[in-house]
Amino acid sequence: MTDSKLKVTLVKSLHGQLRNIAASARGLGLRRIHQSVSVSDTPANRGMIAAATHLLRVEKGA
């Protein structure tokens, strides 16, 4: 069984966001605008993505 991945890119600043939204983005490993990370497609990561969806671009398989 292969583990599917998601490519997540921070496209807007974390500055001025609620703490839980900024913490979710940081929990995904995102620190700077236009930084991309590849994360496993798990329910925990999906929840963090959902919290900060207005700041992120998500692509399938990376």
C-alpha positions as CSV (number, residue, x, y, z in Angstrom):
1,M,0.0,0.0,0.0
2,T,1.5,3.3,-1.0
3,D,1.1,6.4,1.2
4,S,-0.5,9.2,-0.8
5,K,1.0,12.6,-0.4
6,L,-0.3,16.2,-0.7
7,K,1.8,19.2,-1.7
8,V,0.8,22.1,0.5
9,T,2.0,25.7,-0.3
10,L,1.6,28.7,1.9
11,V,0.3,31.5,-0.4
12,K,-0.8,34.1,2.2
13,S,0.9,35.5,5.3
14,L,0.2,34.0,8.8
15,H,0.5,37.5,10.2
16,G,-2.8,38.6,11.8
17,Q,-4.4,35.2,11.8
18,L,-5.9,33.5,14.8
19,R,-3.4,31.4,16.8
20,N,-5.1,28.1,15.9
21,I,-4.9,28.9,12.2
22,A,-1.2,29.9,12.4
23,A,-0.5,26.9,14.5
24,S,-2.1,24.6,12.0
25,A,0.0,26.0,9.2
26,R,3.2,25.7,11.3
27,G,2.2,22.2,12.2
28,L,2.3,21.3,8.6
29,G,5.9,22.6,8.4
30,L,5.1,25.9,6.7
31,R,7.0,29.0,7.8
32,R,7.3,31.4,4.9
33,I,5.1,32.5,2.0
34,H,5.6,30.4,-1.1
35,Q,7.2,27.6,0.9
36,S,5.9,24.1,-0.1
37,V,6.0,20.9,1.9
38,S,4.9,17.3,1.1
39,V,2.7,15.8,3.8
40,S,1.0,12.5,4.1
41,D,-2.7,12.4,3.3
42,T,-4.0,11.6,6.9
43,P,-7.1,12.8,8.8
44,A,-4.9,14.8,11.1
45,N,-3.1,16.7,8.2
46,R,-6.5,17.1,6.5
47,G,-7.8,18.8,9.6
48,M,-4.9,21.2,9.8
49,I,-5.3,22.0,6.1
50,A,-9.0,22.6,6.6
51,A,-8.3,25.1,9.4
52,A,-6.0,27.2,7.2
53,T,-7.5,26.5,3.8
54,H,-7.8,30.2,2.9
55,L,-4.0,30.6,3.2
56,L,-3.0,27.4,1.4
57,R,-2.8,25.8,-2.0
58,V,-3.1,22.1,-2.0
59,E,-2.1,19.8,-4.8
60,K,-2.5,16.0,-5.1
61,G,0.5,13.8,-5.1
62,A,3.9,15.3,-4.7
